[in-house]
Amino acid sequence: MPEEPAENVSGGTDGGGVDTQFPTGDPETRAEAVVDALGDMYWQKAYGGRDAFPCLVRTVLSQNTSDVASQPAFDALLQRYDGPDTDLAVTLVNADRERLAETIQPAGLHKQKSRVISEAAEEVVAEFGDSEAFDRFVRKGDPAAVRDRLLSIRGVGPKTADCVLLFAGGRGGVFPVDTHVHRVARRMGLAPPDADHEAVREALEESVPTEKCGFGHTAMIQFGRDYCSARKPACLDGPEACPLADLCDRVGVSPETGDVVDPADAT
């Protein structure tokens, strides 16, 4: 079974979850069957334990870019602003915005992301006092209230909030939806073809057991990269080319003609 890539938003070996095995049995939904198959292909993990504010920063940097670009930006930010005797949120409140933007430039949209990170730091310090208190809120607070509070930060969307709940808070039943999950779930028929990111999240969280949502998210991302890409899904080469062909509706994909469209545009 392959190791989870260190570039994954879950943080790889640094807070990237604990390998575990969940009870086997007949899945109650097709979505659960898909997640079980992904777990056999990739990994089954329980997530949680990352520090909440750095996790928030890391996920903001990952918006609209690849891990290849965002990870170096995050590493540079930590090297410049974090340390054993510092509080990252407090440090970033006082950081020069232009210098911060320069530091995270590899992640793209660096001026916009520097604003989001600075304002998030200001809100965390103003309301909670420091990163440690914010971390306790994320881990112990009511999940719905935590999610609402995260979403109230300008520039923090559902995927970012859900990643913080999952990877820092260790909350079960949270299935963050990024571009890969959005595409794969609709293409496979696990969510309506015209569902937006929130509707896909709701469909998956309703049909996947609580304890399987976390690794379902990371493994589905990997599957989207390895097999179910946007333009050239593996099934174009025949059902034998995709290990999940028997579980997939192939919405918007026609192996016969080679046509691939967004599931929302499929007739």
N, C-alpha and C positions, 0 to 999 in steps of 0.2 A: 504494500500500500504506500503510495507516495507521501512525502512529507508536505505539509502546508507551506507554500512559499513565504519567505520572510517578507516579501513585498506586500503581502495581503494587508488590507486595512486593519485586520485583527492584530497585527503587530508581530506575526511570526512567533519566534520563541520568547519574545519579550511581552508576556501577557497574552500570548496567542492561544490560550486555552489549554485544557488538560485532556489528553487522550482518554477516551472512555468508550464503553460499549453499552448500548441500550438494549433492553429486552427485545428478542425477536418474536415474531408472530405474524399473523395475517394482518396486513394493513387495512385500515377501515376506509381509506379514501385513496384515489389514484395519486393525489399529491403526496400522501405519506409513502406510497409505494415508490414514487420517484425519489423522494428524499432518502428512503432506505437504500435504494440502488446507488445513489450518489455517495452515501456513507460507505458502501462496500467498495466503490471505485476509488474514493479519495480518503476521507477521514471522518471519524465521529469524535466530536469534542464537546466539552462543556466550557463555555466562555465566562469571562468575568475577571476582575482583579486588576485591570489597568487603571491607572490614576485618571480620574474623570476629566480634569481640565486639559492635560496633555492629549488625552483621547479626543476631546472636542477639537483642539487645535489641529491634530493630525487629520481628522476627518474633514474639517474645513479645507485644508490644503489639498485633499484628494478630490474636491469637487471639480468637475469638468476637466479632468486631466487623468493621466495614467499614474500608476504607482511608481513607474520608472522616473517620472518627473517629480512627484510629490514627496517621495521618501527622502531624496537628498535635501529638499527644502526643509523638511521637518528636522532632519539631522543637523542642518546648519543653524536652524532656530534654537534648538536645544544647546548646541555648542556655544552660541553667543549669549543666550539669556538664562539658561538653567544651570543649576549646580547644587551640590549637596547642602549648602547653607542658604539657598535662595528659594523663594516661592515664585513659581513661574508666573502665576496670574498677577501678583503684586509687581514683579519686575516688568511685565509687559504693560501695565498701566502707565508706568513712567518711561516707557521706551519711545524713542523718536520714531514717528510713523514712517518717515521716509527711509530711515535706516532699516526698520523692520521689513518694509516692502522690498528693499534691496536684498535682504537676507533670504527671503522666500521666493525670489524671482523665478527659480527653476520650476516652480509649481504652476506658473502662468496666472494671469489675472491678479498679479501680485499686489497692485494698489487696492483693488477691491477686497482681497482676502486679508490684507493687513488691517483694513478698516474693521472688518468683521471680527478679527482676532483681538484687536485693541478694545473694541466696544464690548466684546464678550468678557474680556478681562476686567474692564471697568464695572460691569454688572456683577460679576462674581465677587469682586472685592467689596463693592458697595453693599451687596445683600448678605453675603456669607462671611466676609472678613478675609478669607484666604482660600487657597486651593484645597486644603485639608477639609475644611467645613463643607465646601462644595462637593467634595468627594463623598462625604457622609450622606449628604442630601441625595445624591444620585443612587447610592447603594441602599439607603434605608427608607427614603421617602416613598410615598404612594406613586407607583409607576405612571399613572395617568397624570398626576400633578407634576412629576418630573418631566414628562414628555411635553406637557403644555408650557412649562417654564423654559425649557430648551427652545421650543418653537417660537417663544416670544422674543428671543434674541434675534435682532435683525441679521439676515444672512444665513440663519440656521434653518434648514428645511427638514422634512420628515426623515430622509435617509440619514442625515447627520445626527438628528436626535435619537433615532433608533439605534445607530451604531454606538452611541455613548451609553444608552441603556443596556445594550447587549455586552459590549466589550469591557466597559467599566463597571456597570451595575450588576452584570451577571443575571439579568432578568430573563426568565424563561418566557416563551411565547412571543418573542420579538423576532420578526423576520424582516430585516431591512431590505429595501428594494432599490437596487442601483440599475444602471442601464442593462446589464447582463440579465439580472433576475427579471426585470420587466419584460425583456424580449423572450427569454426562455419560457417563462410561465405562460405567457399568452400563446406562443407558438405551440407549446405542448398541449394547450387546452386546459390548463389548470386555473385559468382566469379568463374572463370574457375578452375577446380579441380587441375591443376598444377600451379596455380598462386603463385608467391612468395609474400612476405609481401607487397612490393611496388605495385604490380599489384592488390592485394586485396584492398589496400587503394584507388587506383585510381578507381576501380570498385564501391566501396561504396560511395566515394565522388561524383561520377558522377550520382549516382542513389538515393541518400538520400538528401533531402532538407538541405540547409546550416544550418538552425537553429536546425535541429534534429541530426546532426552528433555527437555533444558532448555527449549527454545522450545516443545516440545509441552505442557509444564506451563503456561507463561504464556499461550500462545495458546488452550489449552483453557479456561482461566479466562475469557478474554475472550469466547470463543464461548458459554460458559454464561451470561454476562451479556447478550450481544447477542441470542442466539437460543434457547438451551436452558435457559430459566429454570425454576425449580422448579414453579411453578403454571401458567404459560402459555407452554409451548414454542411456537416459531413454527410447527411442523408442524400445530398445530391449525387453522391457516388453509389447510392443503393442502401437499403436498410441495414445491410451487414456492416456498413461503415460506422454506424452509430450504435453504441451499446444500450441506448434507451429507446430504440426505434419502436419496440412493442408497446411502449407507454405513451407514445407521442401522437398527437393529431396532425402534426405538420401544417398548422394553420398558416397560410401565406407562402408555403413552400411546395413547389411542384417538381419532384424529381424527374417526371416524364418530360417536362419542357425545359427544366433548368431555371424557371422563374422563381424569384424570391422577392416578396413584398412584405411590408409591415403587416402584421396580423390584422390591424384595424382597417387596412385597405383591401383585405382579401374578400372575394365575392363568394 
